[in-house]
Amino acid sequence: MNDKAVSVSDLNHYVASILSDEEFLSRVRVSGEISNIKYHSSGHIYFTLKDENSVLPAVMFRSSVSEGLTFRMGDGDKVIVSGSVEVYEAGGRYQLYAKKVERSGEGDLYLRFEKLKKELSDEGMFADEYKQPIPPFALNIGIVTAPTGAVIHDIIRNARRRNPYVNLYLMPVKVQGEGAAEEIAEGIARLDAMGLDVIIVGRGGGSIEDLFAFNEEIVARQIFSSQTPIVTGIGHEPDFTIADFVADKRASTPTAAAELCVFSYEEFKEELSERKRMLSRALLQRCNRLKNELSSYERLIEKGSPARKTKAILEKTVELEERIERAFLRTLKNTKERLLDQRIEREFLRKLKSTKERLLDQRIERLFISRLRSTKDSLSHAAARLEASSPVKRLSSGYSYIRDMKGNNIREASSLKNGDEIDVRLYKGRLTAKVVESVAES
């Protein structure tokens, strides 16, 4: 025995050198189950590899992850790890340095997966043209998954959080092991027959063996034939199954599937409120626009209305009557003045003229007065005729102006047919009428 004491570092270094010289440990393949896995922010992965009796600490550095790992490892995964066993000198323990990680039995299952995937793809079962849209406001949602475990609880919790008014229908099935694929397919068929809005098919993460029930042909064909839109939420983000390719929509996890299928009640209420506000603003704007248009039409109608034209004619008629009256008064005044002058002259000449001449003058005077009265009567008759022909007077006597709805004057009954609407202008007010019978007179 060497009595010389060595440092801890020297001892760990010595053991490490011995292990590094061991060819078996430099290229080893170890099978086991993963536990205590941790994805570090640096990109390294730390985990423990165990079996029934022992555990082995392991690490996979970032440089090896990009080439030696094709799936996301999780606790419980059964794997085969290729790498080397070395001593971590600073910690004084040996561990497995992983270069490559494969799932146990992955080779055969992967080949089956790829073969079925190609067959179904060649049949067109993955084509977008067969994908049904997911209803944005689903109220009746079916769920095909195990009745116990985190998946169903996560789906229910998230669904209730987003919308407490949706109806959830659980079809409990086995999600792995013998007979699981048949149960999943039957569960989908039974929910599809219920006429629901959408169906969620889901389970938690696991190895390729655990998820393989969702890679079976019976499940894929049942999903494809379903009349109800189907959303899958199987495993974790990197996990893809045949069911995901056939489904109408794939979610990365069961929780994400619930988020996708269950619309948010609060967001829905807020959207309804916003649309109500938008509709109210649009309605108010349209009412204001129609009000302005109506005012514009009223001004146009007023400008070309019979009442306005009749008023203008009446004003001209009154003006003409006043002009005639003024002219008549001027004529009468001039006539009186001339008569007065003649009377004075006759008085002066009366003394000089004989009785015959005086009688003659009287006859002339009577004739002139008669003519004056005749002229005044003619003017009165003309004024009466003018007043009788006034449109306003005719309207006040029960007459009316009739136009069609385009503003055209109606002169003949033959220009109208039964059912036509007409605009009737009265002395006071107007009517809109419909023609019941049109009789043309020759």
C-alpha positions in Angstrom: 0.0 0.0 0.0 1.3 3.4 -0.9 1.4 5.6 2.1 1.6 8.8 0.0 -1.6 10.7 0.0 -3.0 11.9 -3.4 -5.4 14.8 -4.1 -9.0 14.2 -5.0 -8.3 15.7 -8.4 -5.4 13.4 -9.0 -7.5 10.4 -8.0 -10.4 11.3 -10.3 -8.0 12.0 -13.1 -6.3 8.6 -12.6 -9.7 6.8 -12.7 -10.7 8.8 -15.8 -7.5 7.8 -17.6 -8.2 4.2 -16.8 -11.7 4.4 -18.2 -10.6 6.3 -21.3 -8.2 3.5 -22.1 -10.9 0.9 -21.9 -12.0 0.2 -25.5 -15.4 -1.3 -24.4 -16.4 1.8 -22.6 -15.4 4.2 -25.4 -18.0 2.7 -27.8 -20.9 1.4 -25.8 -24.7 0.9 -26.5 -26.9 0.9 -23.4 -30.6 0.2 -23.3 -32.9 1.6 -20.6 -35.7 3.9 -19.6 -35.3 7.7 -19.4 -36.0 9.6 -16.2 -35.3 13.0 -14.6 -34.7 14.5 -18.0 -33.8 18.2 -18.2 -33.4 20.3 -21.4 -30.9 23.0 -20.4 -31.0 26.5 -21.9 -27.5 25.9 -23.2 -28.8 23.2 -25.5 -27.4 20.3 -23.5 -29.7 17.5 -22.2 -29.2 15.8 -18.8 -31.0 12.6 -17.9 -30.8 9.3 -16.1 -30.9 6.0 -17.8 -32.4 3.2 -15.6 -33.6 -0.3 -15.6 -35.2 -2.5 -12.8 -32.1 -2.5 -10.7 -29.7 0.4 -11.5 -29.4 3.9 -12.7 -26.8 5.6 -14.9 -26.4 9.4 -15.2 -26.1 10.6 -18.7 -25.6 13.8 -20.7 -25.9 14.7 -24.4 -24.1 17.8 -25.4 -25.6 20.3 -27.9 -23.1 19.3 -30.6 -24.4 15.7 -30.5 -28.1 16.6 -30.2 -28.4 18.1 -33.8 -27.1 14.8 -35.3 -27.8 12.1 -32.9 -31.4 12.8 -31.7 -34.5 12.8 -34.0 -37.2 13.1 -31.4 -37.9 14.9 -28.1 -37.1 12.6 -25.2 -39.4 12.4 -22.3 -39.5 10.6 -18.9 -40.5 7.0 -19.4 -39.2 6.6 -23.0 -37.4 3.4 -23.6 -34.3 4.0 -25.6 -30.9 2.7 -26.7 -28.1 5.2 -26.1 -24.8 5.0 -28.0 -21.8 6.8 -26.6 -18.9 6.5 -24.1 -18.6 6.1 -20.3 -16.2 8.6 -18.8 -15.5 10.2 -15.4 -16.7 13.7 -14.7 -13.6 14.7 -12.8 -15.0 17.8 -11.1 -17.9 15.8 -9.7 -16.1 12.6 -9.1 -18.6 10.4 -10.8 -18.8 8.5 -14.0 -21.6 9.0 -16.5 -22.6 8.1 -20.0 -21.8 10.7 -22.7 -24.5 10.1 -25.3 -23.7 10.5 -29.0 -26.9 9.0 -30.4 -30.3 8.1 -28.9 -32.8 5.7 -30.5 -36.1 4.5 -29.4 -36.3 0.9 -28.5 -37.8 -1.1 -31.3 -38.0 2.1 -33.4 -36.7 0.4 -36.5 -39.5 -2.0 -37.2 -42.3 0.4 -36.1 -40.8 3.2 -38.1 -40.8 1.0 -41.3 -44.4 0.2 -40.7 -45.2 3.8 -40.1 -43.5 4.9 -43.3 -45.1 2.1 -45.4 -48.7 3.0 -44.3 -48.0 6.7 -44.6 -47.0 6.3 -48.2 -50.0 4.0 -49.0 -52.5 6.4 -47.6 -50.8 9.4 -49.1 -51.0 7.8 -52.5 -54.7 7.3 -52.0 -55.1 11.0 -51.4 -56.2 10.8 -47.8 -53.8 13.5 -46.7 -54.9 16.0 -49.4 -56.1 19.4 -48.3 -59.2 19.2 -50.5 -60.6 16.6 -48.1 -59.9 18.7 -45.0 -63.1 20.0 -43.4 -63.0 23.5 -41.8 -63.1 23.6 -38.0 -66.3 25.5 -36.9 -65.3 28.8 -35.2 -68.2 28.6 -32.7 -68.5 24.9 -31.8 -70.8 24.2 -28.8 -70.9 20.4 -28.9 -67.5 18.9 -28.7 -66.6 15.1 -28.6 -63.5 13.8 -27.0 -61.8 10.5 -27.8 -59.2 9.7 -25.1 -58.5 7.8 -22.0 -61.0 8.5 -19.2 -58.2 9.0 -16.6 -54.9 10.9 -16.7 -53.7 14.4 -17.3 -55.0 14.6 -20.9 -58.8 14.6 -20.2 -58.4 16.9 -17.2 -56.3 19.4 -19.2 -58.9 19.4 -22.0 -61.8 19.9 -19.6 -60.0 22.6 -17.6 -59.0 24.6 -20.7 -62.4 24.2 -22.3 -64.2 25.4 -19.1 -61.7 28.3 -18.8 -62.3 29.5 -22.3 -66.1 28.9 -22.5 -68.2 27.4 -19.7 -71.2 27.0 -22.0 -69.8 24.4 -24.4 -71.0 20.8 -24.1 -68.2 18.1 -23.8 -68.9 14.5 -24.7 -66.2 12.0 -23.6 -65.9 8.6 -25.4 -63.5 6.7 -23.1 -61.0 4.4 -24.9 -57.7 2.7 -24.5 -55.0 4.9 -26.0 -52.2 2.2 -26.2 -51.7 -1.5 -26.1 -53.7 -4.4 -27.6 -57.1 -3.4 -28.9 -56.5 0.3 -28.5 -56.7 1.2 -32.2 -60.1 -0.6 -32.5 -61.5 1.2 -29.5 -60.3 4.6 -30.9 -61.9 3.9 -34.3 -65.1 2.8 -32.7 -65.2 5.8 -30.4 -64.8 8.2 -33.3 -67.6 6.4 -35.2 -70.0 6.7 -32.3 -69.3 10.4 -31.7 -69.6 11.0 -35.4 -73.1 9.5 -35.4 -74.2 12.0 -32.7 -73.9 15.0 -35.1 -71.5 17.0 -33.0 -69.7 20.2 -34.1 -66.1 18.8 -33.8 -64.3 15.8 -32.3 -60.9 15.9 -30.5 -58.7 12.8 -30.6 -55.9 13.0 -28.1 -53.4 11.4 -25.7 -50.3 12.5 -23.9 -46.7 12.0 -24.9 -44.9 8.7 -25.1 -42.6 6.5 -27.1 -43.3 5.4 -30.6 -44.7 2.2 -29.2 -47.0 4.1 -26.9 -48.3 6.2 -29.7 -48.6 3.5 -32.3 -52.3 2.9 -31.9 -52.7 6.2 -33.7 -50.6 4.9 -36.6 -52.9 2.0 -37.3 -54.9 1.9 -40.6 -58.2 1.4 -38.9 -57.9 4.7 -37.0 -56.8 6.6 -40.1 -59.7 5.3 -42.3 -62.3 6.1 -39.6 -61.0 9.6 -39.3 -61.0 10.1 -43.1 -64.6 8.8 -43.3 -65.9 11.0 -40.5 -68.6 13.6 -41.4 -67.6 15.6 -38.2 -64.4 17.7 -38.4 -61.7 16.0 -36.3 -58.8 17.7 -34.5 -55.9 15.6 -33.2 -53.7 16.4 -30.2 -51.4 13.5 -29.8 -48.1 13.5 -27.9 -45.9 16.5 -27.9 -44.8 19.1 -30.6 -42.3 16.8 -32.4 -44.6 13.8 -32.4 -46.4 13.0 -35.7 -48.8 10.1 -36.2 -50.7 8.9 -39.2 -53.9 10.2 -37.5 -52.4 13.7 -37.6 -51.9 13.5 -41.3 -55.5 12.4 -42.0 -57.2 14.7 -39.5 -58.8 17.9 -40.6 -56.5 19.8 -38.2 -53.5 18.8 -36.1 -52.7 20.5 -32.8 -49.3 20.1 -31.1 -50.8 18.8 -27.8 -54.2 17.9 -26.4 -54.2 21.2 -24.5 -53.6 23.0 -27.8 -56.5 21.0 -29.4 -58.9 22.3 -26.7 -57.6 25.8 -27.3 -58.3 25.4 -31.1 -61.8 23.9 -30.8 -63.3 25.9 -27.9 -63.9 29.6 -28.7 -63.3 32.1 -26.0 -66.6 33.3 -24.6 -65.1 36.6 -23.4 -63.5 37.3 -26.8 -66.8 36.4 -28.4 -68.7 38.9 -26.2 -66.1 41.6 -26.9 -66.3 41.0 -30.6 -70.2 41.1 -30.5 -70.0 44.4 -28.6 -67.5 45.8 -31.1 -69.7 44.8 -34.1 -72.7 46.3 -32.4 -70.8 49.6 -32.0 -69.7 49.4 -35.7 -73.3 48.6 -36.8 -74.7 51.5 -34.8 -72.2 53.9 -36.3 -72.9 52.6 -39.8 -76.6 52.8 -39.3 -76.4 56.4 -38.0 -74.2 57.4 -40.9 -76.6 55.9 -43.4 -79.6 57.6 -41.7 -77.8 60.9 -41.9 -76.9 60.3 -45.6 -80.5 59.3 -46.5 -81.8 62.3 -44.6 -79.5 64.6 -46.6 -80.6 62.9 -49.8 -84.3 63.3 -48.9 -83.8 67.0 -48.2 -82.1 67.4 -51.5 -84.9 65.6 -53.3 -87.5 67.8 -51.5 -85.7 70.9 -52.7 -85.7 69.6 -56.3 -89.4 68.6 -56.0 -90.3 72.0 -54.5 -88.4 73.8 -57.3 -90.3 72.0 -60.0 -93.7 71.4 -58.3 -97.0 72.5 -59.8 -97.7 74.6 -56.6 -94.6 76.6 -57.3 -95.5 77.1 -60.9 -99.1 77.9 -60.0 -97.9 80.5 -57.5 -95.7 82.1 -60.2 -98.7 82.3 -62.6 -100.9 83.7 -59.9 -98.3 86.4 -59.1 -98.1 87.3 -62.8 -101.9 87.3 -63.0 -102.2 89.6 -60.0 -99.6 91.9 -61.4 -101.4 92.0 -64.8 -104.7 92.8 -63.0 -103.0 95.6 -61.2 -101.5 97.0 -64.4 -105.0 96.8 -66.1 -106.6 98.5 -63.2 -104.0 101.3 -63.2 -104.4 101.7 -66.9 -108.2 101.8 -66.6 -108.0 104.5 -63.8 -105.6 106.6 -65.9 -107.9 106.3 -68.9 -110.9 107.2 -66.7 -109.2 110.2 -65.2 -108.1 111.5 -68.6 -111.6 111.0 -69.9 -113.1 112.9 -67.0 -110.7 115.7 -67.5 -111.5 115.9 -71.1 -115.3 115.8 -70.4 -114.8 118.6 -67.8 -113.1 120.7 -70.4 -115.7 120.0 -73.0 -118.5 120.8 -70.5 -117.0 124.2 -69.9 -116.7 124.8 -73.5 -120.2 123.7 -74.1 -121.4 126.1 -71.4 -119.6 128.9 -73.2 -121.0 127.9 -76.6 -124.4 127.2 -75.3 -125.2 130.9 -75.4 -124.1 131.0 -78.9 -125.6 127.9 -80.3 -129.1 127.1 -81.1 -131.3 124.5 -79.4 -130.5 122.1 -82.2 -126.8 122.3 -81.6 -127.4 121.9 -77.8 -129.4 118.7 -78.5 -126.7 117.4 -80.7 -124.1 118.0 -78.0 -126.3 116.0 -75.6 -126.5 113.1 -78.0 -122.7 113.1 -78.4 -122.3 113.1 -74.7 -124.6 110.1 -74.2 -122.9 108.2 -77.0 -119.5 108.8 -75.3 -120.7 107.7 -71.9 -122.2 104.6 -73.5 -118.8 103.9 -75.2 -117.0 104.5 -71.8 -119.4 102.1 -70.0 -118.9 99.5 -72.8 -115.1 99.7 -72.5 -115.3 99.4 -68.7 -117.5 96.3 -69.0 -115.1 94.7 -71.5 -112.2 95.2 -69.1 -114.3 93.7 -66.2 -115.2 90.7 -68.3 -111.5 90.2 -69.4 -110.4 90.3 -65.7 -113.1 87.7 -64.8 -112.0 85.4 -67.6 -108.4 85.7 -66.5 -109.3 84.9 -62.9 -111.4 81.9 -64.1 -108.4 80.5 -66.0 -106.1 80.8 -63.0 -104.6 77.3 -62.1 -104.9 78.1 -58.4 -108.6 78.8 -58.8 -109.0 75.6 -60.7 -107.3 73.7 -58.0 -109.5 75.3 -55.3 -112.6 74.1 -57.4 -111.6 70.5 -57.0 -109.3 70.1 -60.0 -105.9 68.4 -59.6 -102.6 67.9 -61.5 -101.6 64.3 -62.1 -98.0 63.0 -62.8 -96.4 59.6 -62.8 -93.7 58.7 -60.3 -91.0 60.0 -62.7 -92.5 63.5 -62.7 -94.1 63.3 -66.2 -97.5 65.0 -66.6 -100.4 62.6 -67.4 -102.7 63.9 -70.1 -104.3 60.7 -71.4 -105.5 57.6 -69.6 -103.9 55.4 -72.2 -100.5 56.3 -70.9 -101.2 54.4 -67.7 -101.9 50.8 -67.0 -103.5 49.0 -64.0 -101.2 49.0 -60.9 -99.2 52.1 -61.9 -98.6 54.6 -59.1 -99.4 58.3 -59.7 -98.8 61.5 -57.9 -101.9 63.7 -57.5 -101.5 67.4 -56.6 -104.5 69.1 -54.9 -105.2 72.6 -53.9 -103.9 71.7 -50.5 -101.6 68.7 -50.2 -100.8 65.8 -52.5 -101.7 62.1 -52.8 -100.0 59.0 -54.0 -102.5 56.7 -55.7 -102.5 53.4 -57.7 -104.5 52.9 -61.0 -107.2 50.4 -60.6 -108.7 50.7 -64.1 -107.5 52.7 -67.1 -110.1 53.5 -69.8 -109.0 55.3 -72.9 -111.6 57.5 -74.6 -111.6 58.3 -78.3 
